Amino acid sequence: MIRRILTMLLALSATVTLLPAAAQAGDRVRPLTRAHAHNDYEHERPLFDALSHGFTSVEADIYLVDGELLVAHDPEDVVPGRTLQSLYLDPLARLTRSGKVRKLQLLVDIKNTGAATYTELDRVLRSYRKMLTSYRYGRVSRDAVTVVVSGDRPRELMQAQRVRYAFYDGRSTDLNSGVPASFIPLISDNWNNLFTWQGAGPIPDAERARLRQFVRDAHAAGQRVRFWATPDVPGPAREAVWRELVAADVDHINTDDLAGLEAFLRSLPPSRAAA
């Protein structure tokens, strides 16, 4: 009898322990399809903080150091063992198997030795292929996690592959280039390279028209749009820029402020919050 009671208490304790972990994984949070976690690895709980706020896109910078794909913003910040696998790929493999993550973009920004780093990334990704969107002999097969490579991207190497488990992050120069979305599904660029408006006062008519045409052209080619270096200090200016991005139907809004973007998007009608 005592043994049975102890067994029941242990089972209850395990259940109570698992519930917060499930909530951390984001399975009870309505996904925010526009929310992109810039430099996600700098948060206290990489990946899990973003998921808990409903984010569906996260960004990790990587360096190839002694054969490891180490996650850090600057080379002096790399720490052995803090790998792309341990912070992102392994947790995502568990979460996708349990059905807690069904659609997520993992933007991997290569910071050094582009071709060598991508070659190792490609080798690593093949071990996780069961959860990854892939390109095979001209066709894209969708799955729970889509890896997009940014930064020092070895374009020719990637284009030559007949089977890939990652895709290419384009720039504004790739817009209307005729390169298919099966290679470039995402067009990203520095906001300040294209626009002068920083949220103070109304956006100039010419810049609003340019922004909306940019998005229309990308969407016509089956590509998504992301801008980095948009204003990210809390306040009316940032909110004004975010409202213009939503109005233009920009797919991914870039931020380091997870709670701030979540609150903004959840204040919108669901049809506007979703890309």
C-alpha positions in Angstrom: 0.0 0.0 0.0 2.8 2.4 1.0 4.7 1.5 -2.2 1.6 2.2 -4.3 1.1 5.6 -2.7 4.8 6.5 -3.2 4.5 5.4 -6.9 1.4 7.6 -7.3 3.2 10.6 -5.7 6.2 10.2 -8.0 4.0 10.0 -11.0 2.2 13.2 -9.9 5.5 14.9 -9.3 6.7 14.0 -12.9 3.5 15.4 -14.4 3.8 18.7 -12.5 7.4 19.0 -13.6 6.5 18.4 -17.3 3.7 20.9 -17.5 5.9 24.0 -17.3 8.3 22.5 -19.8 5.5 22.0 -22.2 4.4 25.6 -21.8 8.0 26.7 -22.3 8.0 24.9 -25.6 5.2 27.1 -26.8 2.6 24.4 -27.4 -0.1 26.5 -25.6 0.7 29.8 -27.3 -1.0 30.9 -30.5 1.8 31.1 -33.1 2.6 34.6 -34.5 3.6 34.0 -38.1 5.2 37.4 -38.5 7.4 37.2 -35.4 11.2 36.8 -36.0 13.6 36.6 -33.1 16.8 38.4 -34.2 19.9 37.1 -32.4 17.7 34.6 -30.6 20.7 32.9 -28.9 21.3 36.0 -26.7 18.1 35.4 -24.7 18.2 33.6 -21.4 16.6 30.5 -22.9 17.5 30.3 -26.6 14.7 29.0 -28.8 12.4 28.4 -25.8 11.9 32.1 -24.9 10.9 32.8 -28.5 8.5 29.8 -28.6 6.9 30.9 -25.3 6.1 34.3 -26.9 4.6 32.6 -30.1 7.5 33.3 -32.4 7.7 31.2 -35.5 11.1 32.3 -36.8 14.4 32.4 -34.9 18.0 33.4 -35.9 21.3 31.9 -34.8 24.8 33.1 -35.8 27.3 30.3 -36.2 31.1 30.0 -36.4 33.0 26.9 -37.5 35.6 26.3 -34.8 37.6 23.1 -34.5 34.9 21.2 -36.4 32.0 22.5 -34.2 29.2 24.9 -35.3 29.3 27.2 -32.4 26.6 29.8 -31.8 27.7 33.4 -31.0 27.5 36.9 -32.3 31.2 37.7 -32.2 34.2 35.3 -32.4 35.4 36.2 -28.9 32.1 35.0 -27.6 32.2 31.4 -28.8 32.1 28.8 -26.1 32.9 25.1 -26.7 29.8 22.9 -26.5 27.4 25.8 -27.2 26.6 24.3 -30.6 23.8 24.7 -33.2 22.8 21.2 -32.4 22.6 21.6 -28.6 20.8 24.9 -28.6 18.5 24.4 -31.6 18.5 21.2 -33.6 18.3 18.7 -30.8 15.5 20.6 -29.0 13.6 21.1 -32.2 13.9 17.4 -33.0 12.2 16.6 -29.7 9.6 19.3 -30.1 8.6 18.2 -33.6 8.4 14.6 -32.7 6.0 15.5 -29.9 4.0 17.8 -32.2 4.7 20.9 -30.2 6.4 22.6 -33.1 4.7 22.3 -36.5 6.1 25.2 -38.5 9.3 27.1 -37.7 11.9 29.0 -39.7 15.5 28.6 -38.4 17.7 31.3 -40.0 21.3 30.3 -39.7 23.7 33.2 -40.2 27.2 32.0 -41.2 29.8 34.3 -39.7 33.1 32.7 -40.9 34.6 30.5 -43.7 31.4 30.4 -45.7 32.0 27.3 -47.8 33.6 25.3 -45.1 31.0 26.3 -42.5 28.2 25.5 -44.9 29.7 22.1 -45.8 29.7 21.2 -42.1 26.2 22.6 -41.7 25.0 20.5 -44.6 26.6 17.4 -43.0 24.9 18.1 -39.7 21.5 18.9 -41.1 21.3 15.5 -42.8 21.1 13.9 -39.4 18.0 15.9 -38.7 16.4 15.5 -42.2 13.2 13.9 -40.8 12.0 17.3 -39.5 13.5 19.5 -42.2 12.0 21.0 -45.4 14.2 19.8 -48.2 15.0 20.4 -51.9 15.4 17.3 -53.9 16.0 17.2 -57.7 14.0 20.3 -58.4 11.2 19.8 -55.9 10.6 21.2 -52.4 9.2 18.9 -49.7 7.8 20.9 -46.7 8.3 19.8 -43.1 8.2 21.3 -39.6 11.5 23.2 -39.7 12.8 25.2 -42.6 16.5 26.2 -42.5 17.5 29.3 -44.4 21.2 30.3 -44.6 22.2 33.9 -44.3 25.5 35.8 -43.8 28.5 34.3 -45.7 26.4 32.1 -48.0 28.3 30.0 -50.6 25.8 30.6 -53.4 27.4 28.5 -56.1 28.0 25.6 -53.8 24.4 25.6 -52.6 23.0 26.0 -56.1 25.0 23.1 -57.4 23.4 20.7 -54.8 20.8 18.4 -56.1 19.6 17.6 -52.6 19.6 20.3 -49.9 18.3 20.7 -46.4 18.7 24.4 -46.3 17.7 27.4 -48.5 19.3 30.7 -49.5 18.5 34.1 -47.9 18.4 36.6 -50.7 18.9 40.3 -50.8 17.1 43.1 -52.5 19.3 42.6 -55.6 17.7 39.1 -55.9 14.2 40.6 -56.1 12.8 40.1 -59.6 15.9 38.2 -60.6 14.1 35.1 -61.8 15.8 32.8 -59.3 13.1 30.5 -58.0 11.7 30.4 -54.5 12.9 26.8 -54.3 16.4 28.3 -53.9 15.6 31.8 -52.5 12.4 31.6 -50.4 13.3 34.6 -48.4 14.4 38.1 -49.4 16.1 40.0 -46.5 17.8 43.4 -46.4 18.9 46.2 -44.1 16.0 48.6 -43.7 18.4 51.6 -43.8 19.8 50.6 -47.2 16.3 51.0 -48.7 14.4 53.5 -46.6 15.2 56.7 -44.7 12.0 56.8 -42.5 12.6 55.7 -38.9 9.0 56.1 -37.6 8.9 59.8 -36.7 5.9 61.4 -38.5 4.2 59.8 -41.4 6.1 57.6 -43.8 6.9 59.5 -47.0 4.5 58.5 -49.8 7.3 57.4 -52.1 8.8 55.1 -49.4 5.4 53.6 -48.6 4.9 52.9 -52.3 8.4 51.4 -52.6 7.9 49.1 -49.6 4.5 47.8 -50.8 5.8 47.2 -54.3 8.8 45.4 -52.8 6.6 43.0 -50.9 4.2 42.5 -53.9 7.1 41.6 -56.2 8.5 39.1 -53.7 5.1 37.5 -53.0 4.4 37.2 -56.7 7.6 35.1 -57.0 6.6 33.0 -53.9 9.2 34.6 -51.7 8.8 36.0 -48.1 10.2 39.4 -46.9 12.3 40.4 -43.9 14.1 43.6 -43.0 16.7 43.9 -40.3 17.9 47.1 -38.5 14.4 48.4 -38.3 13.9 50.7 -35.2 13.8 48.4 -32.1 13.7 50.9 -29.2 10.2 50.7 -27.5 8.1 53.7 -28.3 5.8 55.3 -30.9 8.4 55.3 -33.6 9.0 51.6 -33.5 5.3 50.9 -33.4 4.7 53.2 -36.4 7.3 51.2 -38.4 5.8 47.9 -37.3 2.3 49.1 -38.3 3.6 50.0 -41.8 5.3 46.6 -42.1 2.1 44.9 -41.2 0.1 47.1 -43.6 2.5 46.2 -46.4 2.2 42.5 -45.5 5.9 42.0 -44.6 6.2 38.4 -43.6 8.8 38.6 -40.8 9.2 41.5 -38.3 12.7 41.5 -36.9 13.2 42.2 -33.1 15.2 41.5 -30.0 12.2 42.5 -27.8 10.2 39.3 -27.7 7.6 40.5 -25.3 7.2 43.9 -27.1 6.5 42.4 -30.5 4.2 39.7 -29.1 2.1 42.4 -27.3 2.0 44.5 -30.5 0.9 41.6 -32.8 -1.6 40.3 -30.3 -3.2 43.8 -30.2 -4.0 43.5 -33.9 -7.0 41.6 -35.4 -5.8 38.0 -36.0 -6.1 38.5 -39.8 -3.6 41.4 -39.6 -1.2 39.7 -37.2 -0.8 36.7 -39.5 1.4 36.9 -42.5 
